[in-house]
């Protein structure tokens, strides 16, 4: 899965994938990623596949695990409802972690191998 080579530096080429604030997780906007990255074909094909399912299977084979994002809920009903709406919009964001794939430690990438 040699095409899974993200830059450890910030890149603005894609809007659908980015580092988490701490640089330890990759955040993926699933719908935009399907269009922006997996939708490319021919010589511009980034990962050699166009299926999100196949992409996530490859992530798993390379030791990435899906991370849950916990949202703290407010006690008041209006605040709770607003947070629910925000969480619903946020649910399309997938977070994946691999201890060998961290923004500030590019030397670890050498140990990111297929299981």
BAFI-17570 format. One record per residue: residue in three letters; chain; y, z, x of N, C-alpha, C, O, CB in turn. Coordinates in nm, 3 decimals. Each point is the difference from the previous one (the first is absolute). Glycine has a CB too. Layout:
N
{'ALA' 'A' {Y Z X} {Y Z X} {Y Z X} {Y Z X} {Y Z X}}
...
This chain:
115
{'UNK' 'A' {-0.120 0.000 0.085} {0.120 0.000 -0.085} {0.123 0.000 0.088} {0.092 0.080 -0.017} {-0.214 0.042 -0.167}}
{'UNK' 'A' {0.122 -0.213 0.276} {0.105 -0.004 0.101} {0.137 -0.033 -0.058} {0.101 0.024 0.067} {-0.273 -0.093 0.096}}
{'UNK' 'A' {0.179 0.018 -0.282} {0.131 -0.034 -0.057} {0.074 0.122 -0.052} {0.115 -0.012 -0.041} {-0.205 -0.211 -0.017}}
{'UNK' 'A' {0.027 0.341 0.056} {0.068 0.121 -0.043} {0.077 0.057 0.119} {-0.035 0.104 0.057} {-0.142 -0.056 -0.233}}
{'UNK' 'A' {0.281 -0.118 0.212} {0.082 0.040 0.113} {0.144 0.012 -0.045} {0.078 -0.094 0.013} {-0.235 -0.018 0.150}}
{'UNK' 'A' {0.191 0.226 -0.216} {0.136 0.024 -0.042} {0.079 0.036 0.124} {-0.054 0.056 0.095} {-0.017 0.021 -0.327}}
{'UNK' 'A' {0.196 -0.109 0.231} {0.085 0.043 0.110} {0.024 0.149 -0.014} {0.013 0.050 -0.112} {0.097 -0.278 0.127}}
{'UNK' 'A' {-0.104 0.298 0.095} {0.032 0.141 -0.006} {0.151 0.022 -0.006} {0.046 0.113 -0.008} {-0.255 -0.062 0.134}}
{'UNK' 'A' {0.283 -0.159 -0.121} {0.144 0.007 -0.017} {0.033 -0.049 -0.141} {-0.078 -0.071 -0.063} {0.120 0.037 0.313}}
{'UNK' 'A' {0.075 0.072 -0.297} {0.040 -0.043 -0.134} {0.020 -0.151 -0.002} {0.061 -0.057 0.091} {0.049 0.281 -0.133}}
{'UNK' 'A' {-0.162 -0.287 -0.061} {0.016 -0.143 -0.018} {0.051 -0.023 -0.141} {-0.043 0.066 -0.094} {-0.141 -0.120 0.261}}
{'UNK' 'A' {0.274 -0.040 -0.181} {0.054 -0.029 -0.133} {-0.054 -0.131 -0.053} {0.054 -0.057 -0.095} {0.154 0.184 0.152}}
{'UNK' 'A' {-0.315 -0.177 0.004} {-0.061 -0.124 -0.045} {-0.060 0.017 -0.139} {0.008 -0.092 -0.082} {-0.055 0.029 0.320}}
{'UNK' 'A' {-0.013 0.180 -0.265} {-0.062 0.024 -0.129} {0.064 0.121 -0.067} {0.029 0.101 0.065} {-0.245 -0.200 0.017}}
{'UNK' 'A' {0.238 0.088 -0.211} {0.056 0.111 -0.077} {-0.109 0.081 -0.068} {0.028 0.108 -0.053} {0.179 -0.242 0.016}}
{'UNK' 'A' {-0.331 0.085 0.039} {-0.108 0.061 -0.076} {-0.081 0.103 0.078} {-0.085 0.068 -0.057} {0.075 -0.277 -0.070}}
{'UNK' 'A' {0.034 0.222 0.256} {-0.076 0.094 0.082} {0.094 0.063 0.102} {0.081 -0.069 0.061} {-0.296 -0.064 -0.092}}
{'UNK' 'A' {0.202 0.266 0.048} {0.089 0.071 0.091} {-0.066 0.130 0.042} {-0.100 0.043 -0.058} {0.304 -0.145 -0.050}}
{'UNK' 'A' {-0.147 0.165 0.209} {-0.047 0.130 0.046} {0.051 0.109 -0.092} {0.110 -0.011 -0.055} {-0.117 -0.071 0.293}}
{'UNK' 'A' {-0.072 0.187 -0.255} {0.049 0.118 -0.071} {0.108 0.065 0.087} {0.015 -0.035 0.116} {-0.240 0.072 -0.234}}
{'UNK' 'A' {0.298 0.057 0.061} {0.111 0.063 0.072} {-0.045 0.064 0.131} {0.073 -0.004 0.099} {0.038 0.045 -0.317}}
{'UNK' 'A' {-0.232 0.018 0.220} {-0.046 0.066 0.123} {-0.073 -0.097 0.095} {-0.038 0.040 0.110} {0.018 0.171 -0.241}}
{'UNK' 'A' {0.002 -0.336 0.090} {-0.063 -0.099 0.086} {-0.150 0.014 0.015} {-0.060 -0.060 0.090} {0.272 0.051 0.028}}
{'UNK' 'A' {-0.274 0.088 -0.205} {-0.144 0.022 0.010} {-0.080 -0.074 -0.107} {-0.122 -0.009 0.010} {0.172 0.230 0.089}}
{'UNK' 'A' {0.017 -0.273 -0.199} {-0.067 -0.075 -0.108} {0.068 -0.135 -0.017} {0.117 -0.018 0.033} {-0.181 0.234 -0.149}}
{'UNK' 'A' {-0.011 -0.309 0.064} {0.053 -0.130 -0.037} {0.015 0.002 -0.152} {-0.094 0.035 -0.072} {-0.015 -0.154 0.273}}
{'UNK' 'A' {0.226 0.082 -0.249} {0.026 -0.008 -0.143} {-0.002 -0.147 -0.040} {0.059 -0.084 0.066} {0.080 0.298 -0.063}}
{'UNK' 'A' {-0.209 -0.243 -0.114} {-0.014 -0.138 -0.047} {0.037 -0.007 -0.147} {-0.058 0.069 -0.083} {-0.124 -0.114 0.253}}
{'UNK' 'A' {0.280 -0.039 -0.202} {0.032 -0.030 -0.139} {-0.100 -0.107 -0.042} {0.014 -0.117 0.036} {0.237 0.177 -0.014}}
{'UNK' 'A' {-0.352 -0.019 -0.097} {-0.115 -0.086 -0.027} {0.036 -0.135 -0.060} {-0.044 -0.103 0.051} {-0.087 0.309 -0.084}}
{'UNK' 'A' {0.209 -0.209 -0.072} {0.032 -0.126 -0.066} {0.081 -0.093 0.091} {-0.029 -0.119 0.008} {0.026 0.239 -0.228}}
{'UNK' 'A' {0.101 -0.065 0.287} {0.081 -0.081 0.090} {-0.083 -0.046 0.120} {0.017 -0.113 0.047} {0.190 0.239 -0.118}}
{'UNK' 'A' {-0.297 -0.042 0.121} {-0.086 -0.035 0.113} {-0.090 -0.118 -0.036} {-0.020 -0.090 0.081} {0.025 0.328 -0.002}}
{'UNK' 'A' {-0.059 -0.237 -0.201} {-0.085 -0.111 -0.045} {0.076 -0.132 0.007} {-0.054 -0.102 0.042} {-0.073 0.259 -0.192}}
{'UNK' 'A' {0.251 -0.152 0.108} {0.082 -0.122 -0.004} {0.053 -0.038 0.139} {-0.011 -0.114 0.043} {0.076 0.170 -0.279}}
{'UNK' 'A' {-0.008 0.042 0.304} {0.072 -0.024 0.124} {-0.092 -0.022 0.121} {0.033 -0.081 0.087} {0.150 0.218 -0.181}}
{'UNK' 'A' {-0.295 -0.068 0.100} {-0.087 -0.008 0.117} {-0.129 -0.074 -0.031} {-0.034 -0.097 0.068} {0.132 0.309 0.016}}
{'UNK' 'A' {-0.169 -0.168 -0.184} {-0.129 -0.061 -0.031} {0.014 -0.136 -0.067} {-0.094 -0.079 0.000} {-0.001 0.307 -0.021}}
{'UNK' 'A' {0.212 -0.256 -0.036} {0.023 -0.127 -0.066} {0.026 -0.115 0.095} {-0.002 -0.116 -0.042} {0.090 0.244 -0.146}}
{'UNK' 'A' {-0.063 -0.097 0.314} {0.024 -0.106 0.098} {-0.131 -0.069 0.032} {-0.104 0.065 0.012} {0.299 0.061 0.085}}
{'UNK' 'A' {-0.190 -0.255 -0.084} {-0.121 -0.074 0.033} {0.021 -0.087 0.122} {0.106 0.001 0.062} {-0.170 -0.001 -0.301}}
{'UNK' 'A' {-0.038 -0.073 0.273} {0.010 -0.094 0.112} {0.027 0.067 0.132} {-0.057 0.105 0.030} {0.136 -0.273 -0.189}}
{'UNK' 'A' {0.008 0.108 0.239} {0.030 0.052 0.133} {0.081 0.129 -0.004} {0.007 0.071 0.100} {-0.014 -0.304 -0.016}}
{'UNK' 'A' {0.068 0.264 -0.199} {0.080 0.122 -0.012} {-0.082 0.118 -0.053} {0.055 0.108 -0.024} {0.147 -0.251 -0.013}}
{'UNK' 'A' {-0.331 0.124 0.018} {-0.087 0.105 -0.052} {0.001 0.118 0.099} {-0.029 -0.019 0.119} {-0.118 -0.152 -0.240}}
{'UNK' 'A' {0.179 0.290 0.074} {0.016 0.116 0.087} {-0.133 0.067 0.030} {-0.029 0.029 0.116} {0.257 0.003 -0.210}}
{'UNK' 'A' {-0.310 -0.007 -0.007} {-0.123 0.075 0.018} {-0.127 -0.081 -0.023} {-0.110 0.056 0.004} {0.237 0.142 -0.072}}
{'UNK' 'A' {-0.116 -0.326 0.044} {-0.119 -0.082 -0.020} {-0.069 0.027 -0.133} {-0.117 -0.032 -0.015} {0.090 0.027 0.259}}
{'UNK' 'A' {0.098 0.062 -0.338} {-0.056 0.027 -0.133} {0.114 0.003 -0.101} {0.116 0.018 0.037} {-0.310 0.114 0.061}}
{'UNK' 'A' {0.161 -0.150 -0.225} {0.104 0.003 -0.102} {-0.032 0.100 -0.111} {0.065 -0.002 -0.105} {-0.014 -0.236 0.157}}
{'UNK' 'A' {-0.149 0.323 -0.032} {-0.042 0.097 -0.100} {0.037 0.141 0.045} {-0.032 0.040 0.112} {-0.157 -0.190 -0.184}}
{'UNK' 'A' {0.256 0.226 -0.014} {0.035 0.138 0.031} {-0.127 0.083 0.019} {-0.005 0.087 0.087} {0.221 -0.109 -0.218}}
{'UNK' 'A' {-0.315 -0.004 0.051} {-0.127 0.072 0.010} {-0.061 -0.018 0.139} {-0.042 0.097 0.063} {0.004 -0.126 -0.312}}
{'UNK' 'A' {0.034 -0.095 0.297} {-0.054 -0.028 0.133} {0.085 0.065 0.109} {-0.054 0.053 0.098} {-0.040 -0.269 -0.183}}
{'UNK' 'A' {0.224 0.212 0.069} {0.089 0.062 0.098} {-0.026 0.150 0.009} {-0.011 0.055 0.109} {0.184 -0.232 -0.154}}
{'UNK' 'A' {-0.184 0.243 -0.070} {-0.023 0.144 -0.001} {-0.139 0.036 0.054} {-0.017 0.104 0.063} {0.173 -0.084 -0.258}}
{'UNK' 'A' {-0.254 -0.106 0.172} {-0.132 0.022 0.057} {0.007 -0.006 0.153} {-0.062 0.080 0.069} {-0.047 -0.178 -0.275}}
{'UNK' 'A' {0.186 0.003 0.258} {0.017 -0.011 0.145} {0.073 0.123 0.055} {-0.035 0.051 0.106} {0.040 -0.302 -0.126}}
{'UNK' 'A' {0.097 0.298 -0.052} {0.070 0.121 0.042} {-0.100 0.115 0.012} {0.002 0.076 0.097} {0.212 -0.155 -0.209}}
{'UNK' 'A' {-0.301 0.091 0.013} {-0.101 0.106 0.000} {-0.095 -0.016 0.119} {-0.033 0.099 0.065} {0.049 -0.085 -0.316}}
{'UNK' 'A' {-0.059 -0.136 0.279} {-0.090 -0.024 0.113} {0.063 0.039 0.134} {-0.071 0.034 0.094} {-0.033 -0.219 -0.225}}
{'UNK' 'A' {0.235 0.180 0.138} {0.070 0.037 0.122} {0.044 0.146 0.000} {0.078 0.042 0.086} {-0.001 -0.277 -0.067}}
{'UNK' 'A' {-0.127 0.313 -0.113} {0.024 0.143 0.001} {0.125 0.047 -0.072} {0.038 0.117 0.014} {-0.155 -0.119 0.195}}
{'UNK' 'A' {0.181 -0.085 -0.286} {0.117 0.043 -0.077} {-0.048 0.070 -0.127} {-0.096 -0.043 -0.063} {0.236 -0.149 0.154}}
{'UNK' 'A' {-0.073 0.300 -0.126} {-0.032 0.071 -0.124} {0.123 0.005 -0.088} {0.113 0.014 0.049} {-0.287 0.124 0.069}}
{'UNK' 'A' {0.152 -0.150 -0.246} {0.109 0.004 -0.096} {0.050 0.143 -0.012} {-0.079 0.094 -0.010} {-0.016 -0.292 -0.118}}
{'UNK' 'A' {0.226 0.213 0.130} {0.062 0.131 -0.010} {0.067 0.016 -0.135} {0.065 -0.092 -0.049} {-0.031 0.097 0.297}}
{'UNK' 'A' {-0.051 0.110 -0.306} {0.067 0.029 -0.128} {0.141 0.047 0.028} {0.027 0.067 0.099} {-0.246 -0.007 -0.208}}
{'UNK' 'A' {0.307 -0.096 0.021} {0.137 0.049 0.007} {0.018 0.099 -0.114} {-0.006 -0.038 -0.117} {0.093 -0.178 0.224}}
{'UNK' 'A' {-0.066 0.341 -0.074} {0.015 0.103 -0.102} {0.147 0.012 -0.038} {0.088 0.006 0.086} {-0.289 0.118 0.002}}
{'UNK' 'A' {0.225 -0.120 -0.216} {0.134 0.015 -0.052} {0.015 0.139 -0.059} {-0.084 0.044 -0.078} {0.100 -0.292 0.031}}
{'UNK' 'A' {0.091 0.317 0.085} {0.027 0.132 -0.056} {0.067 -0.020 -0.135} {0.093 -0.080 -0.013} {-0.071 0.186 0.243}}
{'UNK' 'A' {-0.068 -0.036 -0.329} {0.051 -0.016 -0.136} {0.099 0.109 -0.036} {-0.016 0.115 0.039} {-0.197 -0.223 -0.103}}
{'UNK' 'A' {0.316 0.069 -0.010} {0.101 0.096 -0.045} {-0.046 0.068 -0.127} {-0.086 -0.050 -0.073} {0.267 -0.089 0.177}}
{'UNK' 'A' {-0.121 0.254 -0.129} {-0.037 0.077 -0.119} {0.069 -0.054 -0.125} {-0.055 0.012 -0.109} {0.021 0.189 0.254}}
{'UNK' 'A' {0.154 -0.260 -0.131} {0.072 -0.046 -0.119} {-0.056 -0.135 -0.046} {-0.035 -0.085 0.081} {0.242 0.209 -0.006}}
{'UNK' 'A' {-0.213 -0.142 -0.208} {-0.057 -0.122 -0.056} {0.076 -0.126 0.044} {-0.065 -0.095 0.042} {-0.013 0.230 -0.236}}
{'UNK' 'A' {0.212 -0.140 0.186} {0.070 -0.122 0.042} {-0.027 -0.034 0.147} {-0.022 -0.116 0.034} {0.199 0.166 -0.203}}
{'UNK' 'A' {-0.176 0.051 0.255} {-0.027 -0.025 0.142} {-0.144 -0.046 0.019} {-0.027 -0.091 0.079} {0.198 0.263 -0.015}}
{'UNK' 'A' {-0.263 -0.109 -0.136} {-0.142 -0.036 0.009} {-0.020 -0.146 -0.041} {-0.071 -0.074 0.068} {0.006 0.313 -0.116}}
{'UNK' 'A' {0.128 -0.281 -0.064} {-0.015 -0.137 -0.047} {0.059 -0.101 0.099} {-0.056 -0.107 0.022} {0.063 0.192 -0.258}}
{'UNK' 'A' {0.107 -0.050 0.294} {0.062 -0.088 0.100} {-0.091 -0.012 0.122} {-0.014 -0.109 0.056} {0.243 0.175 -0.136}}
{'UNK' 'A' {-0.290 0.044 0.121} {-0.090 -0.003 0.115} {-0.126 -0.080 -0.031} {-0.053 -0.069 0.087} {0.143 0.291 -0.013}}
{'UNK' 'A' {-0.138 -0.212 -0.197} {-0.118 -0.076 -0.040} {0.029 -0.150 0.009} {-0.083 -0.077 0.048} {0.011 0.264 -0.201}}
{'UNK' 'A' {0.191 -0.228 0.107} {0.037 -0.141 0.006} {0.008 -0.046 0.146} {-0.046 -0.109 0.034} {0.173 0.130 -0.251}}
{'UNK' 'A' {-0.068 0.063 0.302} {0.011 -0.035 0.142} {-0.138 -0.006 0.063} {-0.028 -0.089 0.081} {0.255 0.197 -0.070}}
{'UNK' 'A' {-0.314 -0.015 -0.046} {-0.135 0.002 0.056} {-0.079 -0.122 -0.044} {-0.079 -0.055 0.076} {0.084 0.305 -0.073}}
{'UNK' 'A' {0.017 -0.293 -0.127} {-0.069 -0.118 -0.051} {0.042 -0.124 0.079} {-0.084 -0.082 0.036} {0.070 0.187 -0.265}}
{'UNK' 'A' {0.142 -0.118 0.254} {0.049 -0.113 0.079} {-0.051 0.011 0.143} {-0.027 -0.101 0.065} {0.233 0.085 -0.210}}
{'UNK' 'A' {-0.220 0.138 0.194} {-0.044 0.024 0.137} {-0.150 -0.022 0.017} {-0.047 -0.014 0.112} {0.232 0.177 -0.088}}
{'UNK' 'A' {-0.259 -0.167 -0.135} {-0.146 -0.008 0.010} {-0.049 -0.133 0.057} {-0.116 -0.009 0.041} {0.104 0.163 -0.234}}
{'UNK' 'A' {0.096 -0.255 0.198} {-0.039 -0.127 0.060} {0.007 0.007 0.152} {-0.040 -0.094 0.068} {0.121 -0.026 -0.271}}
{'UNK' 'A' {-0.030 0.229 0.257} {0.008 0.017 0.144} {-0.128 0.068 0.047} {-0.034 0.109 -0.044} {0.288 -0.094 0.037}}
{'UNK' 'A' {-0.325 -0.082 0.098} {-0.123 0.054 0.057} {0.031 0.052 0.140} {0.074 -0.064 0.075} {-0.218 -0.097 -0.211}}
{'UNK' 'A' {0.088 0.275 0.170} {0.020 0.058 0.133} {-0.135 0.007 0.070} {-0.097 0.052 -0.055} {0.299 0.082 -0.024}}
{'UNK' 'A' {-0.208 -0.186 0.202} {-0.122 0.002 0.077} {0.025 0.062 0.136} {0.103 -0.022 0.064} {-0.184 -0.182 -0.184}}
{'UNK' 'A' {-0.016 0.284 0.163} {0.009 0.074 0.126} {-0.118 -0.032 0.090} {-0.114 -0.013 -0.046} {0.239 0.196 -0.071}}
{'UNK' 'A' {-0.097 -0.196 0.244} {-0.102 -0.012 0.103} {0.055 0.074 0.122} {0.110 -0.031 0.045} {-0.201 -0.196 -0.134}}
{'UNK' 'A' {0.017 0.325 0.143} {0.054 0.076 0.113} {0.031 -0.087 0.122} {0.074 0.042 0.088} {-0.202 0.153 -0.172}}
{'UNK' 'A' {0.071 -0.314 0.090} {0.024 -0.090 0.113} {0.108 -0.103 -0.029} {0.019 -0.094 0.078} {-0.255 0.126 -0.011}}
{'UNK' 'A' {0.306 -0.016 -0.176} {0.102 -0.097 -0.040} {0.126 0.075 -0.038} {0.022 0.033 -0.116} {-0.198 -0.198 0.036}}
{'UNK' 'A' {0.260 0.192 0.181} {0.122 0.077 -0.022} {0.117 -0.069 0.067} {-0.010 -0.051 0.112} {-0.123 0.263 -0.127}}
{'UNK' 'A' {0.244 -0.213 -0.055} {0.119 -0.072 0.047} {0.042 0.042 0.140} {0.030 -0.085 0.083} {0.043 0.065 -0.319}}
{'UNK' 'A' {-0.069 0.148 0.264} {0.053 0.049 0.127} {-0.105 0.014 0.110} {0.030 0.051 0.108} {0.141 0.067 -0.240}}
{'UNK' 'A' {-0.294 -0.163 0.105} {-0.107 0.009 0.098} {-0.079 -0.130 0.008} {-0.118 -0.003 -0.036} {0.103 0.250 -0.006}}
{'UNK' 'A' {0.078 -0.355 0.087} {-0.068 -0.130 0.003} {-0.123 -0.003 0.090} {-0.088 -0.084 -0.019} {0.308 -0.020 -0.027}}
{'UNK' 'A' {-0.228 0.193 0.144} {-0.116 0.005 0.089} {-0.128 0.036 -0.075} {-0.110 -0.031 0.047} {0.262 0.096 0.141}}
{'UNK' 'A' {-0.140 0.001 -0.303} {-0.119 0.037 -0.080} {-0.066 -0.120 -0.065} {-0.118 0.006 -0.037} {0.222 0.215 -0.005}}
{'UNK' 'A' {-0.031 -0.329 0.027} {-0.051 -0.118 -0.070} {-0.127 -0.056 0.065} {-0.084 -0.058 -0.069} {0.318 0.005 -0.001}}
{'UNK' 'A' {-0.249 0.071 0.199} {-0.118 -0.049 0.070} {-0.129 0.064 -0.053} {-0.108 -0.059 0.011} {0.250 0.023 0.191}}
{'UNK' 'A' {-0.131 0.156 -0.260} {-0.118 0.067 -0.053} {-0.023 -0.028 -0.149} {-0.090 0.057 -0.061} {0.125 0.119 0.232}}
{'UNK' 'A' {0.046 -0.261 -0.229} {-0.014 -0.038 -0.142} {-0.099 -0.117 -0.006} {0.038 -0.117 0.011} {0.202 0.194 -0.069}}
{'UNK' 'A' {-0.366 -0.044 0.039} {-0.106 -0.101 0.002} {-0.078 0.002 -0.130} {-0.003 0.099 -0.073} {-0.014 -0.077 0.322}}
{'UNK' 'A' {-0.046 -0.135 -0.276} {-0.083 -0.013 -0.119} {-0.121 0.091 0.010} {-0.064 0.008 0.105} {0.140 -0.245 -0.134}}
{'UNK' 'A' {-0.107 0.306 -0.080} {-0.116 0.090 -0.003} {-0.128 -0.076 0.004} {-0.108 0.060 -0.002} {0.239 0.102 -0.125}}
